[in-house]
Amino acid sequence: MAAMIIGIGTDILFLPRIVSLVKRRSAERFATRILSEEEHDQWRSLRNSAERLRYLAVRWAVKEAAYKALQPEVELKWKNMSFMKCSASTSRKPVLRVAQELTLGVKFHASVSHDGDHAIAMVVAEAKAHDSPTA
């Protein structure tokens, strides 16, 4: 059966916004709030503060974009999503994974970019016609 796009979401983030949130809450507390366990482990392994900040910003943007792609049909939570390099692949491109019980067979296509003070993400949610949460 043919696949169909069920949603598209985008998010752009001004990095000083994340800097402000981290200053108010602490980087660890903020990371604990928005990262999955797997992401949190990877974030902790980063030693450079600029890399850690960019890591948080990219995850924030891609998760916001995914949320926008599926609302209002599916209510996503920060920790139900992981944006990680796929260990089974030789590609360097990270993959957006969402808890399977929430997405009913939805496949996510994510693209992110960051430059200077900005990070941007776009997510396309795709499902087979019979698997769509809106069908």
Residue frames as qw, qx, qy, qz and C-alpha x, y, z in Angstrom:
[[0.000, 0.889, 0.458, 0.000, 0.00, 0.00, 0.00],
 [0.371, 0.642, -0.029, 0.670, 1.24, 3.51, -0.76],
 [0.426, -0.351, -0.432, 0.713, 2.78, 5.64, 1.95],
 [0.029, 0.832, 0.322, 0.451, 1.38, 9.05, 2.75],
 [0.244, 0.240, -0.371, 0.863, 2.62, 12.12, 4.55],
 [0.378, -0.675, -0.634, -0.011, 0.60, 12.68, 7.70],
 [0.281, -0.941, -0.124, 0.140, 2.43, 15.74, 8.96],
 [0.597, 0.442, -0.132, 0.656, 5.31, 18.16, 8.52],
 [0.441, -0.871, -0.158, 0.146, 6.90, 20.15, 11.32],
 [0.551, 0.507, -0.192, 0.634, 9.69, 22.71, 11.48],
 [0.500, -0.833, -0.152, 0.184, 11.43, 24.53, 14.28],
 [0.494, 0.582, -0.227, 0.605, 14.13, 27.16, 14.38],
 [0.660, -0.668, -0.250, 0.236, 15.97, 27.90, 17.57],
 [0.170, 0.852, -0.272, 0.413, 18.06, 30.89, 18.62],
 [0.722, 0.024, -0.580, 0.376, 20.88, 29.36, 20.69],
 [0.039, 0.312, -0.431, 0.846, 20.99, 32.21, 23.25],
 [0.704, -0.342, -0.102, -0.614, 17.49, 31.02, 24.27],
 [0.903, -0.123, -0.402, 0.091, 18.98, 27.67, 25.31],
 [0.424, 0.275, -0.454, 0.733, 21.86, 29.47, 27.03],
 [0.333, -0.406, 0.181, -0.831, 19.29, 31.41, 29.07],
 [0.869, -0.271, -0.206, -0.359, 17.37, 28.25, 30.01],
 [0.809, 0.064, -0.461, 0.359, 20.59, 26.47, 31.01],
 [0.177, 0.365, -0.400, 0.822, 21.64, 29.43, 33.19],
 [0.550, -0.386, 0.088, -0.735, 18.28, 29.43, 34.98],
 [0.931, -0.187, -0.043, -0.311, 18.01, 25.67, 35.53],
 [0.437, -0.530, 0.707, 0.170, 21.55, 24.24, 35.14],
 [0.418, 0.405, -0.668, -0.464, 22.65, 22.27, 32.11],
 [0.052, 0.045, -0.992, 0.106, 22.17, 18.92, 33.86],
 [0.331, 0.371, 0.651, -0.574, 18.63, 19.70, 34.95],
 [0.499, 0.542, -0.145, -0.661, 17.67, 20.98, 31.51],
 [0.309, 0.339, -0.839, -0.292, 19.23, 17.94, 29.81],
 [0.118, 0.096, 0.944, -0.291, 17.39, 15.59, 32.16],
 [0.440, 0.457, 0.393, -0.666, 14.11, 17.28, 31.23],
 [0.584, 0.601, -0.141, -0.527, 14.43, 17.06, 27.43],
 [0.314, 0.493, -0.785, -0.207, 16.74, 14.14, 26.60],
 [0.945, -0.100, -0.237, -0.203, 15.98, 10.44, 26.42],
 [0.779, -0.542, 0.286, 0.133, 18.26, 8.18, 28.48],
 [0.819, 0.209, 0.277, 0.457, 20.34, 7.29, 25.45],
 [0.298, 0.814, 0.059, 0.495, 20.71, 10.94, 24.44],
 [0.447, -0.869, 0.146, -0.154, 21.55, 11.93, 28.00],
 [0.858, -0.298, 0.272, 0.319, 24.38, 9.39, 28.14],
 [0.649, 0.440, 0.221, 0.579, 25.79, 10.73, 24.89],
 [0.017, -0.917, -0.041, -0.397, 25.41, 14.36, 26.06],
 [0.654, -0.734, 0.176, 0.050, 27.30, 13.58, 29.27],
 [0.848, -0.043, 0.257, 0.461, 30.20, 12.17, 27.24],
 [0.410, 0.755, 0.104, 0.501, 30.70, 15.51, 25.46],
 [0.597, -0.375, -0.253, 0.663, 33.43, 17.58, 27.13],
 [0.193, 0.125, 0.163, 0.959, 33.23, 20.83, 25.19],
 [0.159, 0.472, 0.557, -0.665, 30.55, 23.20, 26.52],
 [0.348, 0.400, -0.277, -0.801, 29.79, 24.56, 23.03],
 [0.316, 0.044, -0.887, -0.334, 29.20, 21.00, 21.75],
 [0.048, -0.318, -0.868, 0.379, 26.97, 20.25, 24.73],
 [0.249, 0.477, 0.238, -0.809, 24.93, 23.39, 24.08],
 [0.383, 0.307, -0.547, -0.678, 24.59, 22.64, 20.37],
 [0.185, -0.078, -0.979, -0.042, 23.59, 19.04, 21.22],
 [0.103, 0.444, 0.694, -0.557, 20.76, 20.32, 23.45],
 [0.296, 0.483, -0.055, -0.822, 19.65, 22.90, 20.88],
 [0.322, 0.186, -0.762, -0.530, 19.48, 20.40, 18.01],
 [0.129, -0.241, -0.955, 0.112, 17.50, 17.90, 20.11],
 [0.178, 0.483, 0.453, -0.728, 15.11, 20.64, 21.23],
 [0.338, 0.422, -0.301, -0.786, 14.52, 21.76, 17.63],
 [0.311, 0.081, -0.869, -0.377, 14.04, 18.26, 16.16],
 [0.060, -0.321, -0.895, 0.305, 11.67, 17.22, 18.96],
 [0.247, 0.495, 0.257, -0.792, 9.62, 20.41, 18.57],
 [0.357, 0.320, -0.544, -0.689, 9.42, 19.75, 14.82],
 [0.217, -0.087, -0.967, -0.101, 8.28, 16.15, 15.42],
 [0.091, 0.415, 0.685, -0.591, 5.66, 17.35, 17.90],
 [0.329, 0.480, -0.042, -0.812, 4.34, 19.81, 15.30],
 [0.283, 0.198, -0.789, -0.509, 4.28, 17.10, 12.62],
 [0.267, -0.208, -0.941, -0.031, 1.97, 14.84, 14.65],
 [0.120, 0.305, 0.554, -0.765, -0.23, 17.21, 16.64],
 [0.501, -0.415, 0.436, -0.622, -3.06, 16.86, 17.47],
 [0.869, 0.035, -0.409, -0.277, -3.30, 13.15, 16.56],
 [0.839, -0.124, -0.408, 0.338, -0.39, 11.99, 18.74],
 [0.316, -0.922, 0.140, -0.176, 0.82, 13.66, 21.93],
 [0.779, 0.276, -0.377, 0.419, 4.59, 13.27, 22.04],
 [0.553, -0.826, 0.058, 0.094, 6.74, 13.80, 25.13],
 [0.104, 0.856, -0.505, -0.030, 10.39, 14.89, 25.15],
 [0.374, -0.468, 0.798, -0.056, 11.70, 11.61, 26.56],
 [0.809, 0.269, 0.502, -0.148, 9.72, 9.44, 24.12],
 [0.662, 0.746, -0.044, 0.057, 11.93, 10.67, 21.28],
 [0.635, -0.507, 0.355, 0.463, 15.63, 10.13, 20.55],
 [0.560, 0.817, -0.130, -0.049, 17.66, 11.75, 17.81],
 [0.598, -0.560, 0.541, 0.192, 20.72, 9.54, 17.56],
 [0.294, 0.516, -0.717, -0.365, 23.16, 8.11, 15.05],
 [0.946, 0.021, -0.021, -0.322, 21.80, 4.76, 13.95],
 [0.443, -0.566, 0.692, 0.065, 24.27, 2.15, 15.19],
 [0.763, 0.183, 0.616, 0.068, 23.16, -0.37, 12.58],
 [0.571, 0.800, 0.166, 0.084, 23.96, 2.00, 9.74],
 [0.672, -0.042, 0.088, 0.735, 27.22, 3.21, 8.27],
 [0.120, 0.761, 0.262, 0.582, 25.60, 6.58, 7.62],
 [0.284, -0.010, -0.426, 0.859, 26.58, 9.51, 9.82],
 [0.326, -0.381, -0.237, -0.832, 23.02, 10.85, 9.56],
 [0.183, -0.003, 0.768, -0.614, 21.16, 10.70, 12.87],
 [0.314, -0.332, -0.783, -0.421, 17.74, 9.07, 13.00],
 [0.411, -0.260, 0.286, -0.825, 14.67, 10.25, 14.90],
 [0.371, -0.176, -0.912, -0.022, 13.18, 7.38, 16.89],
 [0.468, -0.314, 0.160, -0.810, 9.88, 7.66, 18.74],
 [0.383, -0.068, 0.846, -0.363, 8.39, 5.16, 21.18],
 [0.098, -0.066, -0.861, -0.494, 6.65, 2.62, 18.93],
 [0.023, -0.517, -0.834, 0.191, 3.44, 2.46, 20.93],
 [0.063, 0.648, 0.226, -0.725, 2.88, 6.18, 20.28],
 [0.124, 0.508, -0.409, -0.748, 3.41, 6.28, 16.55],
 [0.764, 0.343, 0.461, -0.293, 1.48, 3.34, 15.10],
 [0.762, 0.241, 0.462, 0.384, 4.04, 2.57, 12.37],
 [0.237, 0.970, 0.010, -0.056, 4.88, 6.16, 11.51],
 [0.776, 0.068, 0.067, 0.623, 8.28, 6.66, 9.88],
 [0.124, -0.939, -0.052, 0.318, 10.10, 9.92, 10.54],
 [0.660, 0.434, 0.084, 0.608, 12.37, 11.78, 8.15],
 [0.339, -0.890, -0.110, 0.282, 14.37, 14.42, 10.00],
 [0.604, 0.472, -0.014, 0.642, 16.81, 17.03, 8.80],
 [0.406, -0.857, -0.143, 0.283, 18.71, 19.44, 11.02],
 [0.566, 0.507, -0.066, 0.646, 21.24, 22.18, 10.50],
 [0.433, -0.830, -0.174, 0.305, 23.04, 24.60, 12.76],
 [0.538, 0.441, 0.028, 0.718, 25.10, 27.67, 12.03],
 [0.048, 0.429, -0.223, 0.874, 26.23, 30.39, 14.38],
 [0.241, -0.061, 0.578, -0.777, 23.44, 31.19, 16.82],
 [0.721, 0.130, -0.003, -0.681, 20.74, 29.15, 15.10],
 [0.200, -0.052, 0.975, 0.083, 19.61, 25.53, 14.83],
 [0.621, 0.199, -0.116, -0.749, 16.80, 24.44, 12.54],
 [0.273, -0.024, 0.962, -0.002, 14.96, 21.14, 12.16],
 [0.626, 0.153, -0.253, -0.721, 12.36, 19.74, 9.80],
 [0.310, -0.042, 0.939, -0.142, 10.48, 16.50, 10.36],
 [0.596, 0.084, -0.429, -0.674, 8.19, 14.69, 7.94],
 [0.503, -0.070, 0.788, -0.347, 5.94, 11.99, 9.40],
 [0.501, 0.238, -0.618, -0.557, 5.02, 9.26, 6.93],
 [0.546, -0.045, 0.763, -0.344, 2.69, 6.29, 7.31],
 [0.011, 0.155, 0.892, 0.424, 1.23, 3.59, 5.14],
 [0.370, -0.296, -0.293, -0.831, -2.31, 4.60, 4.27],
 [0.711, -0.407, -0.528, -0.223, -3.82, 1.91, 6.52],
 [0.623, -0.230, -0.492, 0.563, -1.49, 2.80, 9.45],
 [0.087, 0.453, -0.022, 0.887, -2.26, 6.51, 9.58],
 [0.108, -0.308, -0.708, 0.626, -3.47, 7.77, 12.97],
 [0.285, 0.294, 0.066, -0.910, -5.77, 10.13, 11.04],
 [0.337, 0.013, -0.763, -0.552, -7.33, 7.44, 8.82]]
